[in-house]
Amino acid sequence: MDQATKPEIKLGTGMPAKDALGYIDARVAQALTQHAISWDQQVKFIEILDGDAQGDNGKAIEIAREVGLLNDQEAETLAFLLSKTPQLSVDEARALATQLHEKVGYSPAEGGYPIVSCGTKKFYHDSGEFEPGNPPKPDEDFGRQSAYYNQTDLVNQPSYRFFDDDKMIVEDQVTGLMWTSSPFLFGKEKKTFKEAMEGLDEFNARKLGGFNDWRIPTIKELYSLADFSGSFGFEFDTSEPFFDTDFFEMPDSPEVLNPGDRFLDTQTVTSTIYRSQTLGSTTTMFGYNFRDGFLKGYPSVKTFTVFYVRGNTHYGQNMFVDNGDGTVSDLATGLMWMKYDSGTFRTGPTGDGRMDWRSAMNYCENLHFAGHDDWRLPDAKQLHSILDYERCPDVTNSPAIDPLFECTPIVNMAGIQDWSDYWTSTPFCERNESIDMSFGRAMGALGNRSMDVHGAGAQRGDTRSAGNGEVFYPWNGGKHPQGDETYARNMVRAVRVIK
């Protein structure tokens, strides 16, 4: 598809979601989304695979090469990716995750889910960075983004230490979690979700640090390590990982990459499976990428790096209390939330609750609600803490959040009911974007169909400037490889710290 030409997106107003949304065959979803093959190639390859090749992967690749559909590199990539199929069904993948979670015994506890600072130190406006040493004043526009609160006592600063002299284990003194310091302590092979989950017993047989209760982290546990002072540099030697590199390491050379991988394909596995499917048919695992700073739903047959974790089985478990005054307290994190979002009050320039990043911060800072005047726009980790990965539009007909909260419904770009992304106060540094969270489907456009590309619960980056337009795709300035629909205006939910 010519990226300069806008395709005609098919709208599904009045249609069931499964009919309105686009579809990619799960067998080639990973190859397509990491741009190993094009849209037209994947369509024609599936025709060969299900036709002349009669389901034989090797034979299909051979035929595709003979007819000029695939070159040698594309054939090698597709052969590797197909070797990881067939995918587990959603039920099979969730059964593996549930078995682990029940064995761990996760449970909520007051104070058991401390939120760590996002690590941002620089200040940004809607078109770039403020001059170093000259940040905005707290009462000015952009003055109370996450870098401001990072300098106060209202957030927990990261605090790590090595557990062992070999520096193979890191203790997080804020969260109470203990981590392996590298995904390649015992080899450089990446693993699929299934391989990582089924390999836990073998890993625990090593008794690393004297422990045999290491586990695959949930997405909420893994996200606790994210540090948004990182930088995406497009190459190993120009990027800065999105975690504390004094304690953790990522691969710094191409030798860890599989056929078809880009340098950024070092995403980390978790035990959190999407209840629905992305791309129309793909069993999806939520992972975090310490190379580029994104949390997305990925095909579960993709290969991932693995950071093992142990300790604090309360982490990521909320203790919500409806205060009866339009607020909800989370006793696990120590945060109080507005029960209602900005859409409830019909705020914003179009009266639907959606607004640009600058307006979102100002809206929260100027709130006087339920007897409190210290509301603010949550940072990325705070907002992520209230995502509920057991809920999603396709399965529970709801946003990915506890039903104690009110979320204003929208009509998405496919013409069906959905829920908005919500702003955070955390900028995405040099990308001229700020972080938002998808409580509804994380929509994108691939081929000529709009579809859920990353899942409800993904973390995205949207433009900081509403002056640049409203909705972005690859053909009108969008920067995201899966055709992400990104926005200049999002919903807002305010937060405060319980004192």
Secondary structure as UniProt FT lines:
FT   TURN            3..4
FT   TURN            13..14
FT   HELIX           17..20
FT   TURN            26..28
FT   HELIX           29..33
FT   TURN            34..35
FT   HELIX           39..50
FT   TURN            51..55
FT   HELIX           57..66
FT   TURN            67..68
FT   HELIX           72..82
FT   TURN            83..84
FT   HELIX           90..104
FT   TURN            110..111
FT   STRAND          124..125
FT   TURN            126..127
FT   STRAND          128..129
FT   TURN            132..133
FT   TURN            138..139
FT   TURN            141..144
FT   HELIX           146..149
FT   TURN            150..151
FT   TURN            153..154
FT   STRAND          160..162
FT   TURN            165..166
FT   STRAND          169..172
FT   TURN            173..175
FT   STRAND          177..180
FT   TURN            183..186
FT   HELIX           193..198
FT   HELIX           200..204
FT   TURN            205..206
FT   HELIX           208..210
FT   HELIX           219..223
FT   TURN            224..225
FT   TURN            228..229
FT   TURN            236..238
FT   TURN            245..247
FT   HELIX           254..256
FT   TURN            259..260
FT   TURN            263..264
FT   STRAND          273..278
FT   TURN            279..281
FT   STRAND          282..288
FT   TURN            290..292
FT   STRAND          295..299
FT   TURN            300..301
FT   STRAND          304..305
FT   STRAND          309..311
FT   TURN            313..316
FT   STRAND          320..322
FT   STRAND          327..330
FT   TURN            331..334
FT   STRAND          335..338
FT   TURN            342..346
FT   TURN            349..350
FT   HELIX           357..365
FT   TURN            370..371
FT   HELIX           380..384
FT   TURN            385..386
FT   TURN            389..390
FT   HELIX           393..396
FT   TURN            403..404
FT   STRAND          409..411
FT   TURN            413..414
FT   STRAND          417..419
FT   STRAND          421..427
FT   HELIX           429..431
FT   STRAND          433..438
FT   STRAND          443..446
FT   TURN            447..448
FT   STRAND          449..452
FT   TURN            456..457
FT   STRAND          459..463
FT   HELIX           466..468
FT   STRAND          471..472
FT   HELIX           474..476
FT   TURN            481..482
FT   STRAND          486..487
FT   STRAND          490..491
FT   STRAND          495..497
//
